[in-house]
């Protein structure tokens, strides 16, 4: 027990809510600080205000201490964190709103006087300078205290951020004006309105940004709200209304008409239809009867369902979706590395440019006040907020929309690569097809049909392979004989002793019958053929029966393949089936290229063979045997109804169980990273155009403050336009 606990302490991944970050420079600096600590590997997300830290040999306390030393706060994320954060953010937001309106009331007279100064009398119309000082000082040091506090923490942590720029710029304007006022230097202008207006505008930008950022997490909030808080549970023959948190696996619960399913479960009585659109994106209700699975937060229609709980708490499909979406929203795409590198050196460079601007204007023009104003404008316009928000806000909205459409993204890097897919390899059974094959033909050769199915079902009884399940289902519920000396041969079949006979059931080529006319006729119809034979050691004694199994193509597979090819993706089918069956299925799906007879262990090698330096290869699979190939692919997709191993190995999970989800993922990737490129353009264009204008004296600090605020707001608002995205099918 102690060894296991020590191992868990040795390596774990924890998520922390980070307080005090104001711009990209903050998140970049904090990430560097954490990654320099022994035993820590961190990823800091500005938009989500989260840090995911992989710990090796250290605990959460070490992270909290390191974050505090860097000038921020860290709180481990738990089940109640989101609700507490929401309440705290609302409290702070309300407080900031009040402060903003106070700032507006104090700043308006300062800015308003400028209008009268353009009329007759000019500067004679300005407010008394002592009054200006009285109005500007609370804005500068009370309303603007957040910038001083943030700047001090940043500098103490060895870096610089947006707060340094705002505090430095506005303090220069206020300090110069205060000196002019105190010493009654009438020949000099004062710039109280510049500092106050900049602080007020930056605060407005922050409020708008906070409001917009809150909307980027609406996808997770909507998912959380879907799960009911109580459930009707049967305990000792009595139905009780209990909190959902009190349910345990095995509990029997009732879902009445119109109610939402409280936890994942299996129907044990009743019949109804359930709306699973929140999980799959499909609008059509799904029929449910005894033995079917139901999932938390899906909506029951007209019938009552009595179910046995199979997944509760963090083990429900809904909890898994929320967890995956949260992880994806907190991850970084490779495109963000450029923004991180730039923001890390941006503030020192801007301070140097501002200093050079001040020196040049004072040296060449001899006007200290004008030099000061231009330096302040450079500092204010250069805030790197928009740069830090460009990527994470788009990722947050994009992954949220993907979850609504039934596409779960494990990380941002996978989403970025999806748009670059050149080759898509597909497993056949359960991916292109429904994964529920049925025995269509039984050709008895040396015994009856019923006896052939009885012997075959006995050999396949303990196998989970779809073909094995089809054979067992074809036999029915009758009693099966025991099997001795059982042996399974991967990709070939099974063998064992039944009723004293040494039997083998498997692929025709295992018996040297791949060219037999009976076999080839069945295969040409797109059916998988298996042979039941009696063996004498390793030699074939007699063929007892030939069986054909067919797995219907998913209704959407052909449409999905056509849409993928239209997007320039080369589609290749990988299957362990023989060439004839593979060719028939490929033709039905509209696939021109396939690889047949591939053993499960060779699928990863087939993926590697498709790779080239210029082409990204993706893989779609659903079974345990697909996991190595999924891991080998550049981008991997798991069908949602597939095995846990396949889902664990995949970058993206398709809850809807059809290939149209791959099309959706590619389209979502294009849309998301199109928005990121637009956001980076907005972020860079403000700074690229604004800094030279400010340095040349063509940009007033007040205008610079407004532009800086608008840059952040425009980036977040542009990301929110992704909420318009939804899977499109029309026009193919």
ZIRA-V135303 format. One line per field, one symbol per residue. ss: DSSP state (A for helix, B for strand, O for the rest). phi: phi as a letter, one per 30 degrees, with the letter a starting at -180 (. if undefined). psi: psi as a letter, one per 30 degrees, with the letter a starting at -180 (. if undefined). Layout:
BEGIN
ss: ???
phi: ???
psi: ???
END
This chain:
BEGIN
ss: OAAAAAAAAABBBBBBBBBOOOOAAAAAAAAAAAAAOOOBBBBBBOOOOBBBBBBBOOOAAAAAAAAAAOOOBBBBOOOOAAAAAAAAAAAAAAAAAAAAAAAAAAAAAAAAAAAAAOOOOAAAAOOOAAAAAAAAAAAAAAAOAAAAAAAAAAAAOOOOOAAAAAAAAAAAAAAAAAAAAAOOOOOOOOOAAAAAAAAAAAAAAAAAAAAAAAAAOAAAAAAAAAOOOBBBBBBOOBBBBBBAAAOOOOOBBBBOOOOBOOOBBBBBBBOBBBBOAAAAOOOOOBBBOOOOBBOOOOBBOOOOBBBBBBBOAAAOAAAAAAAAAAAAAAOOOOOAAAAAAAAAAAAAAAAAAAAAAAAAAAAAAOOAAAAAAAAAAAAAAOOOAAAAAAAAAAAAAAAAAAAAOOBBBOOAAAAAAAOOBBBBBBBAAAAABOOOOBBBBBBBOOOOAAAAAAAAAAAAOOOOOAAAAAAAAAAOOOOOOOOBBBBBBOOOBBBBBBOOBBBBBBBAAAOOOOOOAAAAAAAAOOOBBBBBBBBBOOBBBBBBBBBBBBOOBOOOAAAAAAAAAAOOOBBBBBOOOOAAAAAAAAAAAOOOBBBOOOOAAAAAAAAAAAOBOOBBBBBBBOOAAAAAAAAAOOBBBBBOOOOAAAAAAOOBBBOOOOOAAAAAAAAAAAAAAAAAAAAAAAAAAAAAAAAAAAAOOOOOAAAAAAAAAAAAAAAAAAAAAAAAOOOOOOOO
phi: .dddddddddbacbcbdccjdbadddddddddddddddibbcbccdddhbbcbdcbibcddddeddddddjbcbbedbdcdddddddddddddddddddddddddddedddddddddddejhdddddeddddddddddddccddeedddddddddddjbbbeedddddddddddddddddddchdddcdcbdddddddddddddedddddddddddcdddedddddddcbbcccbhicdbcbdedddbejdcbccdeiccddbdabdcajaabbdcedcciddddcdbbejdcbbeidcdccccbcbcdcbbhdcddddddedddddddcdcdeddddddddddcddeddeddddddeddddddcicdddddddddddddddedeeddceddddddddddddddcicccdaddddddedcdcbccbdddicdcdibdbdcbbcdcbaddddddddddddcecdcdedddddddddjcddcddbchdbcceiclbblcbhicdcbbldeddcicdcdeddddddddicccbccbccciccdcaddabbcbbbddeecdddddddddddicdcbccaddddddddddddddiccbbbciddedcdddddddddaecbdccbcabceddedddddddbbbcdedddddddddddbccddibdddddddddddedddddddddddeddddddddddddddicbdeddddddddddddddddddddddddaeccdih
psi: eeeeeeeeeeklklkkkkkfkfaeeeeeeeeeeeffkkgkjljkjeefhlkkkjkjflaeeeeeeeeeffglkkkkkaefeeeeeeeeeeeeeeeeeeeeeeeeefeeeeeefeefffakfbfffllkeeeeeeeeeeeefdegeeeeeeeeeeeeggakaeeeeeeeeeeeeeeeeeeeeeghiffkllheeeeeeeeeeeeeeeeeeeeeeeffgfeeeeeefeklflkjkkjhgkkkjlkeffklkfkklkjlkflkkelklkkfklkakkjgefeffkfklkkkakflklkkflkkcflkkklkkfklbfgleeeeeeeeeeeefflkleffeeeeeefffeeeeeeeeeeeeeeeeeeefgjeeeeeeeeeeeeefgkgeeeffeeeeeeeeeeeeeefggjkkeleeeeefefgkekjkkldkfdelfgilkjfkjjkeglleeeeeeeeeeegegkgkeeeeeeeeeeaglkkllklhkkkjkfealllkkhgkjlkkakeffgggfgkeeeeeeefggkkklkklkljbgkkekkelkkkkkjkkkffeeeeeeeeefggkkkkkklflleeeeeeeeeefgkfkljlgkleffeeeeeeffllffkkklkklfleffeeeeeflekkkkkegaleeeeeflekkjffhlffeeeeeeeeeeeefeeeeeeeeeeeeeeeeeeeeeegggjkeeeeeeeeefeeeeeeeeefffffklkkfkf.
END
